[in-house]
Amino acid sequence: MKSIDYIIVGQGIAGSILSLELLKKSKKILIINDEKLSSSSRVAAGIWNPVVFKRLTKSWLADEVIPELENFYKKTEQLLYKKFTRDIPIAKVFADENEKKIWFNKANDELNLFLDGEINDLPIPYPLSYSTVKKSGNLDTKLFLNELSNYFKTQNCLLNEKFNFNDLVIDSEKISYREYCAKKIIFCEGYKIIDNPFFNWIPMKPAKGDVLTIHCEKLKLNLILNKGVFVLPLGNNLFKIGATYNWKDLHDEPDEKAKNELIEKFEKIIPFKFEIINHESGVRPAVIDRRPVIGFHPEKNNLAVFNGFGTKAVMLVPFFAKHFSNTLILNQEIHPESNISRFFKYYQK
């Protein structure tokens, strides 16, 4: 048997960043990832936003997670010799003068770290005024995950195949999977946790999302536009627009109705002709209370889960991966709002 510290199932944003944190702490790991399964991490626009527009408040833990993500991605770019993040402001388009007033007041008070107090006009033919979010940005999720996959291969710790629960043997002190013996196994499967026989009782509320990549010659943007949909500039007159939410049809295929919804919303704010280059979809692993779910099985302490980051994975995972790696190694307490123990009432033996 090959003795290692941890097995991680899944190489999306959550599994990848947690794996990297454990490697940095000199732990021996094995990542098992099925490349054939669709991944919302690879479809996602990778935007982080420290502000909740609907209530114009700080995003959950923004003061803590923003510095952590900035530090993590910077160091990972240095490790991999690749650039996959950029600081880019998010434009909040105002519906009326009252919205402007509220924004201006908060930009000069409790949200001064994250809101720009200057009001601008959009450089498109519509009379839209806006202001911007500071400390927002974008991660190229596909490039990030591909580069980490290559890195994990150089570390001989990535197994690209479907995880087979029939090959998992659980003892009181360890677990084994085929020729590997480990202290713990950590499931980072995204919404597929609903099919996990050990954690399928977690009250997930996954949501499918569709995004489009378009080419628009006349549109000139150097920020992320947010009004009904987000419009993310990719360079070379390419833009990603999204995203839809569907809690019923959780299939992997792009949805025609969702595509038409995105087109309709985009055309309300952008008057220029465009060409659809790509249409993608993925299922976000959201939990009913919209908080991550992290921790250990109520009976089998060598089984763990690190999941449920939903639309905010790019922003939240660096912070929680650091904390959970310290839980695994140093027995640090899990953040109470993300601790799986809050759902133990759903568990049945």
N, C-alpha and C positions, 0 to 999 in steps of 0.2 A: 504494500500500500504506500502511496505517496502522501506524506504527512504535510498538511498545510494549515493555515489559520482559519481562513474563511472561504466559503463558496458564495458567489453572488450570482443570482439568476436574473438576467436582463441587462442590456447595455444601452439603455436610453439615457436621458440626462441624469436621472437619479442613480442608476447603477454605475454609470461611467464616473461620475464625480466622487461617489462614495469609494469606488475601487481605487481611484487615484489617491484619495486621502489615505487609504490603508497602505498603499504601496509606499507613499511618502513616509509613513511611520514604520517602514521596514517589515511589513506583514506579508506573509505568503498567501496569495489568493488564487482562486480559479474563477473566471467569469464564464458563465454558460449563456450563450445568446443565440436565438434562432433568427438568422437574417431574413428568413422567408416571411416572418410575421411583420405586419405593418407596425409602424411606430409613430405615435403622435409627436415624439421628440424631433423626428427628422422632417416632419411636415411643418412644424411650428415656425412662426415668423421670428421667434426668439427675442421678442421685445420685453424689456423690463421698464416698469413705470412705478415710481415710488408714491404715486398719488391715485386715489380712487376718484374718478371724475364725477360719478353719480352723486356722491355726498361731499365731494371736495374735501377729503380728509387724507391723512397719510395712509398709505398701504400698510397692512399688518407688519409690524416689526421693521418698518422701513429704515429707521435710524440705525438698526443693527445689521440688517442684511445687505444694504447698499455698500458700506465699506468692505464687507466680507467678499461680496461678489467682485468688486473692483480689484481687490488684492488677489483673489483666486484666479481670475481670468488673465490678469497681467502675468502672474507667475507661470501659468500653464502655457501661455503664448511663448514665454521665454524658454520653457522646457521643450516645447515642440517646434520651435523656430517657425511659427506660423501666426498670422494675424487673423483672428476670427471674431473680434469684437470691435465696436465703434461707439463712441459717445455721440448720440444724435438726439436733438430735442424733439419732444412730442408737442404738436400744435393742438390746443383745445380751441375749437371754433365756437364762438359765443352765439347763443340763440337770441339774446336780447340784452338790453342795458343793465338789467338787474344782475344777470350772470357776470357781466364785466365788473360790476361794483363788488360783488361777493369775492370774486377772484382777486381784485386789487387789494381789498382789505386783508385777505388771508396771505397774500404775497408779501405784505408788509407787517405780518404778525407771526402766527404759529407755523406757517408753511413757507417762511422766507428762504429756507434752505433748498426748497424744491420747486418753488413757483417764481417765474420771472414776472415782475410787475409791469413790464412794458406791453402796450397794446399795439398790434400790427395789422396790416391788411394783406390778405393772401394775394400772391401774384398770379391770379387767374381771373377770368372775366366776371366772376360773381362778387358782389359786394359783401365779402365775409371778413370779419375782424377776428383776431385770435391773439392768444398769448401762449407761452411755451412752458413746458415742464423741464426743470434742470435735473441733472444726474440721472437721466433716462438713457437708454441705449439699446443695442441690438447685438445678438449673438448669431452668427451663421451656424445654425445647429447642425446642418448636414456636414459641413467642413469640420466642425468641432468633433462630432462623433466619429467621422471617418478617420481623422488624425489620431484620435484616442484609440480607435480600433487597431490602427497600425502600430501605435506605441505598445499596446497590450500584447500584440503578437511578438514584438521584439523582447518583451519580458516573459514570453512563454507562459502567459496566464489566461489566454482567451481560447475558448472552445466554441466554435460556431456550429451549433446543432441544437435541436429541440431538447429541452429538459424532460426527462422521463421520471415521473414520480415513482414508478415501480422499481427503479434502481436506487432509490433513497432508503438507507437503513438508519434508523434513529435509535441510539443508545442513550443512557442517562448522562454520560459525560461527553459524548462526541456524536458525530454523524459520519456516514460514509456514502460515497456515490461512486459506483464502479471501483476504479483503482485508487480513488482519493479518500483520504480520511481528514476531517476538519473539526475544529472546535464548534463552529456554528455555520448555518446556511442562512443567507439573507435574501429574501425575495423582493426584487425590484422590477416586477413584471408589468407595471402600468395597469391598465384596466383589466388585463387578463388575470388579475388576482381573484376575480370572481369565479374562476375555474380552478383555483388552488384548493385542494381538499383540506388544508390546514387553516386557511385564512378566508374561506369563502363566506364567512359570517360577518365580515367587516361590511358595514352599510355604505357601499359605494354608490355614487350617482354619476356614472360616466356620461360624457357628452361628446357626440361626434361633431367635428368642425371641418368645414371645407374652406380652402383658400385658392386663390387664382394668382398666377403670374401673368402679367400682361406687358405688352409693348405699347408705349404711347409717346409718339415723337414730339408732340407739342408741350407735354406736361413737364414743367421744371420745378422740382422740389428738392430742398436740402434739409428737410425735416420730415418727421412722421406725421401725417395728417390724420386726425381722428374726428370723424363726424358721421355716425351711423356705421361706418366701416373704418378700418385703418388702411392707410395707403403708405406703404413702406418703400422708399426708393432703393433700388438695388444697383444702380449704375447702368450706363449705356441705354438709357430710356426704358429700362425694365423696372417694374413695380410689382410688389406683392400686395394683394388686397384680401381682406378677410375681417372677421371670420364668422361663420355661422355656428349655431348651437342646436343640436338635435339630441334629445334624451331618449328617443324611442327606437329609431333605426340605427343600430350600432354596427352596421356592416362596414367593411373596409373600402368599398368602392365609392368613388366620387359621385355626388348626387346632383342630378340635373336641376332639381328644384332649388337646391342651395346655390348652384351656379347662377341661376336667374335672379335669385335674391341679391347676391353680391353685385351683379351687373346693374340691377335697378338702383341700388343704394349708391353705387359709384357714380352713375350717370346723373344723380341728383346734385352732386357737388363738382363733378369734372365734366366740362362740355366737349372735350376733345375725342376724336375717334381713337380707337385702340384695338389691338389684336390680342386674343387670348393665346398665350404660349403654353401654359400648363394648368392643369386642374388637379389638386391633390386633396386628400382627406385623411383624418386620423381621429382616434377616439381618446379623449383626455381622461386621465384617471382621477376623477374628482370624488370627494367624500361628501356625505350629506351635510356636514357642518363646514365644508370648504376649508378644512385644515388638513395638513399632512397626517399620515398615520404611521407612527414609528414605534418600534419596540418588539417585545418578545411574546411568543405564544403563551397563553395563560397556564398551560400544563407542561409544555415542552420548551424549556428555556434555551435550547440550542437551535430553535427555529425563530427567525426574526423577519420583520417586514420593514421596508423603507419605501414608502409609496404615497400616493394621493396628493401630489403637488399641483396637478391640474394646469391651468393656464399660467401660473406663476413659477413654474419649475426653474426656469433660467435664473430667476431672481432669488428664490428661496433655497435651492438645493445646496449651493456652496456653504451657506451658513449652517444648515442642518446636517450636512455630511460631516463637517468638522466636529460638530457636537456629538453626532452618533458614533463617529469613530472613537471619540474619547469615552463614550459610554461603553463601547465594546472592549476597549483596552484598559481604561482607568476607572470603570464603573461610575462615570459621571451621570448624574440624573438626567433623564430625558425631559425636554421642555414639556411642561404640563399640558399645554394646549394641543400638542401633537402626539402625546402618549397614547398608544393603543389601548391602554387600560381603561380609557373612557368608554370603550365599546365592549368590555368584557361581559356586560349584561346580555349581549346578543349571542354569546358563545354557548353552545350546547355540546356536552360530551358525546 
